[in-house]
Amino acid sequence: MMTHSDPTYLRASEALRERLEGATLDWIVVSGSGFSGIVGDGEDSIGLKVEGSIPLRGLGLPVPTVAGHGSALVFGTIGDQRVCVQTGRIHPYEGHPINVVTAPLFAMLAQGARGVVLTCAVGGLSPALRTGEVVLLRDQMNLFGPTPLVGPRFIDLSQLYSPHLRARLQAIHPGIGAAKLSEVVYAHARGPQYETPAETEALRRLGGEVVGMSTTYEAILAASLGAFVCGIGVVTNAASQVGLSHDEVQQRTLEARPQVASLLRGLLAVPPVP
């Protein structure tokens, strides 16, 4: 039984439990910038048979202010798997504490979900990555980012991004694209400003291959609660290039959404356990 004494977590969990009327979840999807539409209809959706939703305000939480992010948890089924999608993130750089930022994820995990998919827009640190490329996260650096853990909670993160879920996604991918998906190290930057050329070079030298302003703390929370985690990113630009904009980020994720949706339809149709 999941336990946590944080009142923000408990309030959000109880509100979602009431909305689900006691039903449990199998999978969680957290939508990054530009991915809020994956619960809709069409080739760029995950094929969720929607049963209902609850606004983040209904969990006692603020609404994301970032363009391209939704403001609800939408739940339903894909095959026989029960899936809940967070249509938009609350970010620390919006001025919120980490317990508020991660409360939607905790609330979904509290309903029994064992599989977590974190989608994100990322900047490319590695010159080998192409703009618009879909990548899998294999590891991360959260040295400069927040953590949702408090106190002496020494969590093993040696396999933070589940090898068996990455293998499943690679097996699904050949039907979508010819090349194997790149598996990368995500480096956390606080934002909301983009990285300077010096910061980009520092992160690259530390081993980062992509960079973003979210995701890492969600992965830590999910792993600490025993969930299997995978991360899917879209390289929306080259980090520190001249003229970076959030409009470009949204456009690149919109273009990649059909490919990401195809990957998720295959992944979410089966249980997350190995």
Steps between C-alpha positions, in 0.01 A plus 500: 500500500643836399542741788607863505428772753521804268154665511521617137562142388226361722241755386572438131498121547165501678340724238614272217392187690151643539485593130610149398240354733748248635632379163873436482748604230764305306680775306575870538599735216633848577473735202787735421484821295280450195377153603170594664311391186601135520171416672300622200397324181712429193840358415674724754301360794569199721157348442374554854136407551420790730285432805540831679731775620574724793655849475818562692307763696276214611808350665562828681783591262584794274457499123817491282578838345729365227363504144442150361410347837154380601348524847331168581540131570313297237437132565367204308615177336729378225408135447465357849747745653379792708692815410504851644654789307621821661440739209744762624777554751531742787865615499724618785600804293136615513566573867355183655662276764596149399216334695247699295679422174502125567160468673313390182752221444481389863121499483504273193760268653286477812230335286722198438674594173825310443602646162596865443574665165656845516489691172705813450643750257879513521788700361774305327841510667648224286581605141394151390134578574273651235232760560164321504653167604315284754728363773474275805646604834745243639637708789493850643694767689300682765800650677364852448129425525247450780414168662164396643670286765530627857712353778724191491329330202790337319344378176689281253493674161744270319220390264275804527370473143377145478705279264203277421279794402774643279536158336125488437505842337795402280308189394193710412705758310604296192142515376518881516855590399798313362771611742529409867390773738793683660523445876632810675596659830267783605665793678278719716512881470284709730368746240294679396788664315671289235856389561794723413772362271725456805231310690430285196868408472522423872201266487640331191835442669322351802339242273166657412366428152171691527387774738162598644325677787277222635472118515790412731317559829195312370717201414652509850158506668366216285806283565483569874146361499590184311371590153661409167602820319570584139570836340429602141637830372486702181812697408348839424819699444873503553574636849650853504430562131414860415130591497351224721127535558216311667298528177763284329484249786125460457526470122764226515304295754185541293683360197636205700175422681374233254821299550489536878130409505570183299769397748266562793207313348715189483657549843184580695297208366685250722577496874813691608645220710786296342 
